[in-house]
Amino acid sequence: MLLDLAYIFLIFFLFYIRGAFSTVRLGLNKKTKKKYAIKIINKPELDVDQQKNIQVEIDILKKVKHPHVISLEDIFETPSTLYVVMEL
């Protein structure tokens, strides 16, 4: 899955925001040149409650389509990292 992410997106490591259990970086779709926010979550750092909260967040974002709510574009996952691609 990570190869798919690298094939589709260029991730800028200089631009980021650090949260409680994730880092959000600027991503650029290589084909469309559209910018995205890519939330990078290190799964081994998460406790059980945080894992549940992340899953709830993803489930909500998958269902909600509204102009005032950030849309979920894609998800990529490796054994140790979850990449959540959202509109910017």
C-alpha positions as CSV (number, residue, x, y, z in Angstrom):
1,M,0.0,0.0,0.0
2,L,2.9,2.4,0.7
3,L,4.1,2.0,-2.8
4,D,0.7,3.2,-4.0
5,L,0.9,6.3,-1.7
6,A,4.4,7.1,-3.1
7,Y,3.2,6.6,-6.6
8,I,0.3,8.9,-6.3
9,F,1.4,11.5,-3.8
10,L,4.5,13.7,-3.1
11,I,4.7,14.3,0.6
12,F,6.4,17.5,1.8
13,F,8.2,16.8,5.0
14,L,9.0,20.5,5.7
15,F,5.3,21.4,6.1
16,Y,3.7,19.7,9.0
17,I,1.5,20.0,12.1
18,R,2.0,17.7,15.1
19,G,-1.0,16.5,17.0
20,A,-1.5,14.2,20.0
21,F,-0.8,11.0,18.1
22,S,-0.3,12.0,14.5
23,T,1.5,14.3,12.2
24,V,-0.3,16.1,9.3
25,R,1.8,16.9,6.2
26,L,1.2,18.6,3.0
27,G,0.8,16.2,0.1
28,L,0.6,16.8,-3.6
29,N,-1.2,14.5,-6.1
30,K,1.5,13.9,-8.7
31,K,-1.0,13.6,-11.6
32,T,-3.6,16.3,-10.8
33,K,-1.2,18.7,-8.8
34,K,-4.0,19.0,-6.2
35,K,-2.9,19.6,-2.6
36,Y,-4.0,17.4,0.3
37,A,-3.5,17.0,4.0
38,I,-2.0,13.7,4.8
39,K,-2.4,12.5,8.4
40,I,0.4,10.1,9.3
41,I,-0.4,7.9,12.3
42,N,2.3,5.7,14.0
43,K,0.1,2.7,15.0
44,P,2.5,1.3,17.7
45,E,2.2,4.5,19.7
46,L,-1.6,4.2,20.0
47,D,-3.3,2.7,23.0
48,V,-6.6,0.8,22.6
49,D,-8.8,3.9,23.1
50,Q,-6.8,5.9,20.6
51,Q,-7.1,3.1,18.1
52,K,-10.9,3.1,18.6
53,N,-11.0,6.9,18.2
54,I,-9.1,6.8,15.0
55,Q,-11.4,4.1,13.6
56,V,-14.5,6.1,14.6
57,E,-13.0,9.3,13.0
58,I,-12.3,7.4,9.7
59,D,-15.8,5.7,9.8
60,I,-17.4,9.2,10.2
61,L,-15.3,10.8,7.4
62,K,-16.2,7.9,5.1
63,K,-20.0,8.6,5.6
64,V,-20.2,12.4,5.7
65,K,-20.2,14.3,2.5
66,H,-20.8,18.0,3.3
67,P,-19.2,21.2,1.9
68,H,-18.3,22.3,5.5
69,V,-16.7,19.1,6.5
70,I,-13.2,18.0,5.3
71,S,-13.6,15.0,3.0
72,L,-11.7,11.8,3.2
73,E,-10.0,11.1,-0.1
74,D,-8.1,7.9,0.6
75,I,-6.4,5.7,3.2
76,F,-3.1,3.8,2.9
77,E,-1.9,1.4,5.6
78,T,1.3,-0.5,6.4
79,P,1.8,-2.7,9.5
80,S,3.2,0.3,11.4
81,T,1.7,3.4,9.8
82,L,-1.7,4.7,8.8
83,Y,-1.9,7.4,6.1
84,V,-5.2,9.3,5.9
85,V,-5.5,11.6,2.9
86,M,-8.0,14.4,3.3
87,E,-8.9,17.5,1.3
88,L,-6.9,20.6,2.2
